[in-house]
Amino acid sequence: MNPTELTRQLEFVVARRHQDQATVLGQAVQEGIHALYRDALLEAYLLGQVAREIMLKEFGVEQLEELEFQRDVFKRDVTWGMQNV
């Protein structure tokens, strides 16, 4: 994303929320770090480096079950594809 687009988006959020730039930027950093943390946690879980209990606490039962379902489907698809090479 180019700096001009980022500035335009920041100004829009500042105007809509009636907050100063520092507050909006602080929220953006906090939300961004949280999203990056969840991505890293998911990756670590899929690599077997994080316990399921930690994932349950962070993602909840429904979301974790959906993630595990997607992982299992992907594994089955890869296995099937490798058998038909």
N, CA, C and O atoms as a Tinker XYZ file with bonds, in Angstrom:
   340  protein
     1  N      0.847000   -1.171000    0.000000    73     2
     2  CA     0.000000    0.000000    0.000000    64     1     3
     3  C      0.891000    1.232000    0.000000    63     2     4     5
     4  O      1.865000    1.310000    0.749000    81     3
     5  N      0.553000    2.172000   -0.830000    73     3     6
     6  CA     1.381000    3.374000   -0.915000    64     5     7
     7  C      1.032000    4.347000    0.223000    63     6     8     9
     8  O     -0.075000    4.301000    0.761000    81     7
     9  N      1.968000    5.218000    0.584000    73     7    10
    10  CA     1.757000    6.150000    1.706000    64     9    11
    11  C      0.547000    7.069000    1.526000    63    10    12    13
    12  O     -0.119000    7.410000    2.504000    81    11
    13  N      0.260000    7.466000    0.299000    73    11    14
    14  CA    -0.880000    8.337000    0.053000    64    13    15
    15  C     -2.184000    7.639000    0.403000    63    14    16    17
    16  O     -3.063000    8.237000    1.025000    81    15
    17  N     -2.316000    6.387000    0.012000    73    15    18
    18  CA    -3.518000    5.609000    0.312000    64    17    19
    19  C     -3.647000    5.402000    1.820000    63    18    20    21
    20  O     -4.741000    5.523000    2.371000    81    19
    21  N     -2.556000    5.097000    2.476000    73    19    22
    22  CA    -2.571000    4.910000    3.924000    64    21    23
    23  C     -2.981000    6.194000    4.641000    63    22    24    25
    24  O     -3.760000    6.150000    5.593000    81    23
    25  N     -2.467000    7.326000    4.193000    73    23    26
    26  CA    -2.829000    8.618000    4.781000    64    25    27
    27  C     -4.308000    8.901000    4.584000    63    26    28    29
    28  O     -4.985000    9.360000    5.504000    81    27
    29  N     -4.811000    8.627000    3.387000    73    27    30
    30  CA    -6.238000    8.833000    3.096000    64    29    31
    31  C     -7.104000    7.979000    4.012000    63    30    32    33
    32  O     -8.114000    8.448000    4.536000    81    31
    33  N     -6.707000    6.732000    4.201000    73    31    34
    34  CA    -7.477000    5.841000    5.067000    64    33    35
    35  C     -7.422000    6.298000    6.521000    63    34    36    37
    36  O     -8.431000    6.267000    7.225000    81    35
    37  N     -6.256000    6.716000    6.963000    73    35    38
    38  CA    -6.110000    7.212000    8.333000    64    37    39
    39  C     -6.997000    8.435000    8.550000    63    38    40    41
    40  O     -7.696000    8.516000    9.560000    81    39
    41  N     -6.980000    9.380000    7.623000    73    39    42
    42  CA    -7.796000   10.580000    7.745000    64    41    43
    43  C     -9.283000   10.239000    7.774000    63    42    44    45
    44  O    -10.051000   10.865000    8.504000    81    43
    45  N     -9.684000    9.258000    6.988000    73    43    46
    46  CA   -11.084000    8.826000    6.978000    64    45    47
    47  C    -11.483000    8.277000    8.343000    63    46    48    49
    48  O    -12.527000    8.648000    8.878000    81    47
    49  N    -10.664000    7.400000    8.909000    73    47    50
    50  CA   -10.974000    6.808000   10.216000    64    49    51
    51  C    -10.997000    7.879000   11.300000    63    50    52    53
    52  O    -11.892000    7.886000   12.145000    81    51
    53  N    -10.032000    8.773000   11.283000    73    51    54
    54  CA    -9.982000    9.868000   12.260000    64    53    55
    55  C    -11.276000   10.685000   12.202000    63    54    56    57
    56  O    -11.862000   11.003000   13.237000    81    55
    57  N    -11.712000   11.018000   11.001000    73    55    58
    58  CA   -12.929000   11.814000   10.836000    64    57    59
    59  C    -14.174000   11.047000   11.281000    63    58    60    61
    60  O    -15.040000   11.609000   11.950000    81    59
    61  N    -14.267000    9.775000   10.917000    73    59    62
    62  CA   -15.462000    8.977000   11.249000    64    61    63
    63  C    -15.574000    8.706000   12.742000    63    62    64    65
    64  O    -16.675000    8.691000   13.292000    81    63
    65  N    -14.449000    8.493000   13.393000    73    63    66
    66  CA   -14.474000    8.149000   14.819000    64    65    67
    67  C    -14.354000    9.367000   15.728000    63    66    68    69
    68  O    -14.486000    9.255000   16.947000    81    67
    69  N    -14.106000   10.511000   15.141000    73    67    70
    70  CA   -13.927000   11.748000   15.918000    64    69    71
    71  C    -12.857000   11.562000   16.998000    63    70    72    73
    72  O    -13.037000   11.935000   18.157000    81    71
    73  N    -11.745000   10.975000   16.572000    73    71    74
    74  CA   -10.601000   10.757000   17.469000    64    73    75
    75  C     -9.365000   11.385000   16.831000    63    74    76    77
    76  O     -9.313000   11.614000   15.623000    81    75
    77  N     -8.378000   11.656000   17.676000    73    75    78
    78  CA    -7.146000   12.212000   17.132000    64    77    79
    79  C     -6.311000   11.117000   16.476000    63    78    80    81
    80  O     -6.526000    9.928000   16.709000    81    79
    81  N     -5.355000   11.544000   15.650000    73    79    82
    82  CA    -4.515000   10.600000   14.909000    64    81    83
    83  C     -3.763000    9.643000   15.829000    63    82    84    85
    84  O     -3.663000    8.452000   15.536000    81    83
    85  N     -3.234000   10.155000   16.940000    73    83    86
    86  CA    -2.452000    9.316000   17.849000    64    85    87
    87  C     -3.302000    8.178000   18.410000    63    86    88    89
    88  O     -2.821000    7.052000   18.537000    81    87
    89  N     -4.545000    8.459000   18.742000    73    87    90
    90  CA    -5.443000    7.425000   19.274000    64    89    91
    91  C     -5.726000    6.371000   18.215000    63    90    92    93
    92  O     -5.667000    5.173000   18.491000    81    91
    93  N     -6.031000    6.817000   17.010000    73    91    94
    94  CA    -6.329000    5.886000   15.914000    64    93    95
    95  C     -5.102000    5.048000   15.579000    63    94    96    97
    96  O     -5.218000    3.839000   15.376000    81    95
    97  N     -3.934000    5.670000   15.519000    73    95    98
    98  CA    -2.710000    4.919000   15.237000    64    97    99
    99  C     -2.406000    3.913000   16.343000    63    98   100   101
   100  O     -1.963000    2.799000   16.065000    81    99
   101  N     -2.640000    4.298000   17.588000    73    99   102
   102  CA    -2.438000    3.376000   18.703000    64   101   103
   103  C     -3.343000    2.162000   18.591000    63   102   104   105
   104  O     -2.909000    1.033000   18.818000    81   103
   105  N     -4.611000    2.396000   18.240000    73   103   106
   106  CA    -5.553000    1.293000   18.046000    64   105   107
   107  C     -5.129000    0.408000   16.875000    63   106   108   109
   108  O     -5.233000   -0.817000   16.937000    81   107
   109  N     -4.653000    1.047000   15.812000    73   107   110
   110  CA    -4.219000    0.294000   14.631000    64   109   111
   111  C     -3.038000   -0.614000   14.966000    63   110   112   113
   112  O     -2.998000   -1.768000   14.541000    81   111
   113  N     -2.087000   -0.098000   15.721000    73   111   114
   114  CA    -0.932000   -0.906000   16.111000    64   113   115
   115  C     -1.382000   -2.066000   16.984000    63   114   116   117
   116  O     -0.951000   -3.202000   16.787000    81   115
   117  N     -2.245000   -1.782000   17.946000    73   115   118
   118  CA    -2.731000   -2.831000   18.846000    64   117   119
   119  C     -3.468000   -3.924000   18.069000    63   118   120   121
   120  O     -3.213000   -5.110000   18.281000    81   119
   121  N     -4.373000   -3.540000   17.179000    73   119   122
   122  CA    -5.120000   -4.519000   16.389000    64   121   123
   123  C     -4.209000   -5.279000   15.432000    63   122   124   125
   124  O     -4.385000   -6.477000   15.214000    81   123
   125  N     -3.236000   -4.574000   14.863000    73   123   126
   126  CA    -2.298000   -5.222000   13.946000    64   125   127
   127  C     -1.436000   -6.255000   14.647000    63   126   128   129
   128  O     -1.223000   -7.350000   14.125000    81   127
   129  N     -0.942000   -5.914000   15.821000    73   127   130
   130  CA    -0.122000   -6.868000   16.579000    64   129   131
   131  C     -0.964000   -8.065000   16.991000    63   130   132   133
   132  O     -0.493000   -9.202000   16.952000    81   131
   133  N     -2.209000   -7.816000   17.385000    73   131   134
   134  CA    -3.088000   -8.923000   17.766000    64   133   135
   135  C     -3.313000   -9.863000   16.573000    63   134   136   137
   136  O     -3.270000  -11.083000   16.728000    81   135
   137  N     -3.550000   -9.300000   15.397000    73   135   138
   138  CA    -3.756000  -10.128000   14.200000    64   137   139
   139  C     -2.496000  -10.912000   13.852000    63   138   140   141
   140  O     -2.575000  -12.093000   13.515000    81   139
   141  N     -1.342000  -10.270000   13.930000    73   139   142
   142  CA    -0.074000  -10.965000   13.649000    64   141   143
   143  C      0.184000  -12.066000   14.669000    63   142   144   145
   144  O      0.676000  -13.139000   14.321000    81   143
   145  N     -0.146000  -11.799000   15.928000    73   143   146
   146  CA     0.011000  -12.809000   16.986000    64   145   147
   147  C     -0.850000  -14.032000   16.696000    63   146   148   149
   148  O     -0.385000  -15.167000   16.807000    81   147
   149  N     -2.100000  -13.801000   16.325000    73   147   150
   150  CA    -2.994000  -14.923000   16.036000    64   149   151
   151  C     -2.508000  -15.719000   14.820000    63   150   152   153
   152  O     -2.589000  -16.948000   14.811000    81   151
   153  N     -2.007000  -15.027000   13.803000    73   151   154
   154  CA    -1.451000  -15.718000   12.632000    64   153   155
   155  C     -0.257000  -16.585000   13.020000    63   154   156   157
   156  O     -0.145000  -17.731000   12.585000    81   155
   157  N      0.639000  -16.028000   13.846000    73   155   158
   158  CA     1.828000  -16.769000   14.282000    64   157   159
   159  C      1.434000  -17.945000   15.163000    63   158   160   161
   160  O      2.024000  -19.021000   15.073000    81   159
   161  N      0.434000  -17.735000   16.015000    73   159   162
   162  CA    -0.042000  -18.805000   16.888000    64   161   163
   163  C     -0.642000  -19.940000   16.065000    63   162   164   165
   164  O     -0.388000  -21.112000   16.342000    81   163
   165  N     -1.425000  -19.598000   15.069000    73   163   166
   166  CA    -2.023000  -20.611000   14.188000    64   165   167
   167  C     -0.938000  -21.398000   13.459000    63   166   168   169
   168  O     -0.996000  -22.625000   13.389000    81   167
   169  N      0.034000  -20.700000   12.927000    73   167   170
   170  CA     1.130000  -21.369000   12.233000    64   169   171
   171  C      1.860000  -22.325000   13.172000    63   170   172   173
   172  O      2.156000  -23.461000   12.801000    81   171
   173  N      2.149000  -21.865000   14.386000    73   171   174
   174  CA     2.846000  -22.713000   15.361000    64   173   175
   175  C      2.003000  -23.930000   15.719000    63   174   176   177
   176  O      2.541000  -25.022000   15.897000    81   175
   177  N      0.691000  -23.756000   15.827000    73   175   178
   178  CA    -0.186000  -24.886000   16.141000    64   177   179
   179  C     -0.158000  -25.914000   15.014000    63   178   180   181
   180  O     -0.046000  -27.115000   15.260000    81   179
   181  N     -0.259000  -25.435000   13.782000    73   179   182
   182  CA    -0.254000  -26.350000   12.647000    64   181   183
   183  C      1.073000  -27.092000   12.499000    63   182   184   185
   184  O      1.122000  -28.176000   11.918000    81   183
   185  N      2.135000  -26.510000   13.022000    73   183   186
   186  CA     3.449000  -27.161000   13.007000    64   185   187
   187  C      3.674000  -28.035000   14.250000    63   186   188   189
   188  O      4.743000  -28.622000   14.415000    81   187
   189  N      2.668000  -28.115000   15.114000    73   187   190
   190  CA     2.767000  -28.943000   16.307000    64   189   191
   191  C      3.589000  -28.319000   17.423000    63   190   192   193
   192  O      4.103000  -29.029000   18.288000    81   191
   193  N      3.718000  -27.001000   17.412000    73   191   194
   194  CA     4.554000  -26.317000   18.389000    64   193   195
   195  C      3.762000  -25.633000   19.496000    63   194   196   197
   196  O      4.344000  -25.073000   20.425000    81   195
   197  N      2.437000  -25.679000   19.400000    73   195   198
   198  CA     1.570000  -25.063000   20.408000    64   197   199
   199  C      0.482000  -26.054000   20.771000    63   198   200   201
   200  O     -0.080000  -26.722000   19.902000    81   199
   201  N      0.188000  -26.147000   22.057000    73   199   202
   202  CA    -0.821000  -27.096000   22.546000    64   201   203
   203  C     -2.229000  -26.664000   22.131000    63   202   204   205
   204  O     -2.512000  -25.475000   21.987000    81   203
   205  N     -3.090000  -27.641000   21.946000    73   203   206
   206  CA    -4.485000  -27.380000   21.571000    64   205   207
   207  C     -5.193000  -26.530000   22.622000    63   206   208   209
   208  O     -6.038000  -25.704000   22.278000    81   207
   209  N     -4.866000  -26.718000   23.877000    73   207   210
   210  CA    -5.502000  -25.964000   24.960000    64   209   211
   211  C     -5.256000  -24.458000   24.809000    63   210   212   213
   212  O     -6.141000  -23.647000   25.083000    81   211
   213  N     -4.063000  -24.099000   24.377000    73   211   214
   214  CA    -3.745000  -22.688000   24.151000    64   213   215
   215  C     -4.592000  -22.154000   23.001000    63   214   216   217
   216  O     -5.102000  -21.035000   23.067000    81   215
   217  N     -4.740000  -22.947000   21.960000    73   215   218
   218  CA    -5.552000  -22.538000   20.818000    64   217   219
   219  C     -7.017000  -22.374000   21.214000    63   218   220   221
   220  O     -7.685000  -21.439000   20.771000    81   219
   221  N     -7.514000  -23.289000   22.051000    73   219   222
   222  CA    -8.896000  -23.181000   22.509000    64   221   223
   223  C     -9.117000  -21.873000   23.252000    63   222   224   225
   224  O    -10.137000  -21.210000   23.067000    81   223
   225  N     -8.169000  -21.511000   24.084000    73   223   226
   226  CA    -8.278000  -20.270000   24.855000    64   225   227
   227  C     -8.275000  -19.049000   23.933000    63   226   228   229
   228  O     -9.028000  -18.100000   24.152000    81   227
   229  N     -7.446000  -19.075000   22.924000    73   227   230
   230  CA    -7.299000  -17.913000   22.033000    64   229   231
   231  C     -8.388000  -17.843000   20.962000    63   230   232   233
   232  O     -8.887000  -16.758000   20.662000    81   231
   233  N     -8.764000  -18.991000   20.379000    73   231   234
   234  CA    -9.677000  -19.006000   19.245000    64   233   235
   235  C    -11.096000  -19.445000   19.580000    63   234   236   237
   236  O    -12.035000  -19.090000   18.868000    81   235
   237  N    -11.265000  -20.213000   20.656000    73   235   238
   238  CA   -12.582000  -20.751000   20.984000    64   237   239
   239  C    -12.830000  -22.063000   20.256000    63   238   240   241
   240  O    -12.163000  -22.380000   19.271000    81   239
   241  N    -13.795000  -22.817000   20.756000    73   239   242
   242  CA   -14.071000  -24.162000   20.243000    64   241   243
   243  C    -14.487000  -24.148000   18.776000    63   242   244   245
   244  O    -13.929000  -24.891000   17.968000    81   243
   245  N    -15.459000  -23.312000   18.425000    73   243   246
   246  CA   -15.985000  -23.328000   17.053000    64   245   247
   247  C    -14.921000  -22.971000   16.024000    63   246   248   249
   248  O    -14.788000  -23.645000   15.003000    81   247
   249  N    -14.173000  -21.925000   16.290000    73   247   250
   250  CA   -13.169000  -21.501000   15.316000    64   249   251
   251  C    -12.039000  -22.525000   15.220000    63   250   252   253
   252  O    -11.531000  -22.787000   14.130000    81   251
   253  N    -11.644000  -23.105000   16.357000    73   251   254
   254  CA   -10.586000  -24.108000   16.325000    64   253   255
   255  C    -11.044000  -25.357000   15.578000    63   254   256   257
   256  O    -10.278000  -25.931000   14.804000    81   255
   257  N    -12.269000  -25.775000   15.801000    73   255   258
   258  CA   -12.779000  -26.937000   15.071000    64   257   259
   259  C    -12.827000  -26.671000   13.573000    63   258   260   261
   260  O    -12.536000  -27.564000   12.778000    81   259
   261  N    -13.188000  -25.462000   13.182000    73   259   262
   262  CA   -13.188000  -25.105000   11.756000    64   261   263
   263  C    -11.770000  -25.128000   11.185000    63   262   264   265
   264  O    -11.556000  -25.623000   10.079000    81   263
   265  N    -10.811000  -24.598000   11.929000    73   263   266
   266  CA    -9.411000  -24.623000   11.491000    64   265   267
   267  C     -8.913000  -26.059000   11.341000    63   266   268   269
   268  O     -8.242000  -26.392000   10.364000    81   267
   269  N     -9.244000  -26.900000   12.309000    73   267   270
   270  CA    -8.816000  -28.305000   12.245000    64   269   271
   271  C     -9.488000  -29.030000   11.089000    63   270   272   273
   272  O     -8.867000  -29.873000   10.442000    81   271
   273  N    -10.744000  -28.714000   10.824000    73   271   274
   274  CA   -11.443000  -29.314000    9.691000    64   273   275
   275  C    -10.751000  -28.932000    8.382000    63   274   276   277
   276  O    -10.517000  -29.783000    7.524000    81   275
   277  N    -10.426000  -27.646000    8.237000    73   275   278
   278  CA    -9.740000  -27.194000    7.031000    64   277   279
   279  C     -8.382000  -27.856000    6.883000    63   278   280   281
   280  O     -7.988000  -28.237000    5.780000    81   279
   281  N     -7.665000  -27.994000    7.991000    73   279   282
   282  CA    -6.357000  -28.661000    7.951000    64   281   283
   283  C     -6.516000  -30.113000    7.498000    63   282   284   285
   284  O     -5.760000  -30.590000    6.652000    81   283
   285  N     -7.496000  -30.806000    8.062000    73   283   286
   286  CA    -7.703000  -32.216000    7.724000    64   285   287
   287  C     -8.120000  -32.398000    6.270000    63   286   288   289
   288  O     -7.671000  -33.335000    5.609000    81   287
   289  N     -8.968000  -31.519000    5.771000    73   287   290
   290  CA    -9.388000  -31.578000    4.364000    64   289   291
   291  C     -8.187000  -31.351000    3.458000    63   290   292   293
   292  O     -8.009000  -32.051000    2.461000    81   291
   293  N     -7.368000  -30.374000    3.810000    73   291   294
   294  CA    -6.171000  -30.089000    3.020000    64   293   295
   295  C     -5.248000  -31.304000    2.989000    63   294   296   297
   296  O     -4.732000  -31.662000    1.930000    81   295
   297  N     -5.036000  -31.942000    4.140000    73   295   298
   298  CA    -4.176000  -33.132000    4.198000    64   297   299
   299  C     -4.734000  -34.250000    3.324000    63   298   300   301
   300  O     -3.988000  -34.919000    2.609000    81   299
   301  N     -6.053000  -34.449000    3.384000    73   299   302
   302  CA    -6.670000  -35.492000    2.552000    64   301   303
   303  C     -6.501000  -35.179000    1.071000    63   302   304   305
   304  O     -6.219000  -36.071000    0.271000    81   303
   305  N     -6.673000  -33.911000    0.708000    73   303   306
   306  CA    -6.513000  -33.514000   -0.691000    64   305   307
   307  C     -5.078000  -33.744000   -1.174000    63   306   308   309
   308  O     -4.864000  -34.225000   -2.287000    81   307
   309  N     -4.113000  -33.404000   -0.344000    73   307   310
   310  CA    -2.710000  -33.604000   -0.712000    64   309   311
   311  C     -2.422000  -35.094000   -0.854000    63   310   312   313
   312  O     -1.772000  -35.506000   -1.815000    81   311
   313  N     -2.893000  -35.897000    0.079000    73   311   314
   314  CA    -2.693000  -37.353000    0.016000    64   313   315
   315  C     -3.319000  -37.913000   -1.258000    63   314   316   317
   316  O     -2.694000  -38.702000   -1.966000    81   315
   317  N     -4.542000  -37.508000   -1.544000    73   315   318
   318  CA    -5.214000  -37.973000   -2.744000    64   317   319
   319  C     -4.437000  -37.564000   -3.989000    63   318   320   321
   320  O     -4.245000  -38.366000   -4.903000    81   319
   321  N     -3.991000  -36.307000   -4.020000    73   319   322
   322  CA    -3.237000  -35.813000   -5.171000    64   321   323
   323  C     -1.922000  -36.550000   -5.366000    63   322   324   325
   324  O     -1.509000  -36.797000   -6.498000    81   323
   325  N     -1.283000  -36.891000   -4.300000    73   323   326
   326  CA     0.007000  -37.596000   -4.391000    64   325   327
   327  C     -0.196000  -39.037000   -4.873000    63   326   328   329
   328  O      0.695000  -39.598000   -5.512000    81   327
   329  N     -1.318000  -39.627000   -4.588000    73   327   330
   330  CA    -1.601000  -40.993000   -5.028000    64   329   331
   331  C     -1.933000  -41.047000   -6.509000    63   330   332   333
   332  O     -1.802000  -42.093000   -7.144000    81   331
   333  N     -2.351000  -39.943000   -7.046000    73   331   334
   334  CA    -2.776000  -39.902000   -8.452000    64   333   335
   335  C     -1.761000  -39.199000   -9.350000    63   334   336   337
   336  O     -2.114000  -38.698000  -10.418000    81   335
   337  N     -0.523000  -39.164000   -8.926000    73   335   338
   338  CA     0.505000  -38.509000   -9.719000    64   337   339
   339  C      0.982000  -39.430000  -10.814000    63   338   340
   340  O      1.856000  -39.058000  -11.597000    81   339
